[in-house]
């Protein structure tokens, strides 16, 4: 890709790692990079060897500073990242919709489209230097409705309004207090914490996690729009699964279970 921006996707054991690699632009994301994020997330979701998907930025200064504004004019004809249906919206919807747990590991700037991508993940870990914000009101960008819904789910309606109306930035302590992130760590301990945190998720029972993720997503919808049948089917499947038998044996034998997702 131009200017060195790219998405690195690699499997590390049971972890599918997606890295936003454009440090010269604070990991700004072009349309081609948004498309690559979509492709990587779908590939990891389809890979039975992958139990959890992580997303992080290259280097130590930024998770992602958002869409690459320098390319807005050139990408307008492609289906701009600022409009519903564009590569940005598709990537965030894909990350939000995968069946497997997703974790954003955030250092430094997490702004605009970067913040949208982070809140599309199930869980977020951040260092103490992390900064969050959506500067759409400073650029006259119309923010996608689904993205706004995710912000409301995360922090509530009043704070969502403040984020969008003021376009201000929030430090890591504020983000933790408001529920934007799950944990904030000193930078020198973030990697070790993230490794253990992700490993604990990867070692869990996939059917339990899949059923819970589906059910929680439906419960977040308006009651009139909920469809819990798929989640209930997976939850019921847990009782007769080989993983349930393995979990019971492992508990009785005082050992770590080895789940297969079946």
Secondary structure by P-SEA (a helix, b strand, c coil): ccccbbbbbbbccccbbbbbccccccccccaaaaaaaaaaaaaaaacccccbbbbbbcccccccccccccccccccccccccccccaaaaaaaaaaccccbbbbbccccccaaaaaaaaaccbbbbcccbbbbbccccccccccaaaaaaaaacccaaaaaaaaaacccccaaaaaaaccccccccccaaaaaaaaaaaaaaaccaaaaaaaaaaaaaaacccccccaaaaaaaaaaccccaaaaaaaaaaaaccccccccc
